[in-house]
Amino acid sequence: MNKILITSNLSRISGHFVIKNANTYRYIASKPSVIRSLEDLSKLESLDGVGPKLIKRLIEKRTEELNIKNELEVLKKFQNEEGEVRKLSLRKFTRPAWILLIMSSTVFLCCKYLWCQLEYNQREQEYQQEVAKLEKELNLLMNQENDRENNKKWYRRWF
């Protein structure tokens, strides 16, 4: 703490020391006990009693505070942009996803139709072959029965 001697030409007015000199008054700001920030330094009228190392330290401290504040703002900005990008990326792929779904469904249904059509044609051919085979067998049996009946006498055919 700096001690200021009050002499006959110094007086205190509203917290400041005033030098009475002839007919002029000059204010000398009272030096705070400890200078902790640049704001405390700015309250002083002159920097006569303040060391350059203290000024440098205060400037570096304030610069560091501002840098940290700016870094936090940049990080918040990046987080907001990242959130927007995530929302945007989902919106970006919604329409192509629907188009892919519709196209794949169409292709699936076309392939299913072709599969069913080919399977139907194949089974139809198999059934026609089986019917032809059974018709031949039936005709053969009928011919054999007719031959047996033809060998019988005419009056036995009726009974």
HUTAKA-V689074 format. One line per field, one symbol per residue. phi: phi as a letter, one per 20 degrees, with the letter a starting at -180 (. if undefined). A space follows every 50 residues. Layout:
phi=???
//
This chain:
phi=.eedeedfedbdclndedeecldddcecfffffcedbffffffffcdfed ffffffffffffffffffffffffffffffffffffffffffdfffffff ffffffffffffffgfffffffffffffffffffffffffffffffffff fefffefed
//
